[in-house]
């Protein structure tokens, strides 16, 4: 399954990033794509509101084309 292969690669990249940075938070967020909307716990409320407003703008742009 291709999805499982992608997940395996992501996990491997996160572990490698942790070994380089020695910081799990930095490791996760350096590997996870920003488009997935991942945010650290406790920072989600403020960032998700901003992300949602940005998402709405993208949707409106695509509808006008």
Secondary structure, DSSP 8 states (H G I E B T S, - for coil): -HHHHHHHHHHHHHHHHHHHHS-HHHHHHHHS-GGGT---TTSHHHHHHHHHHHHHHHHHHHHH-
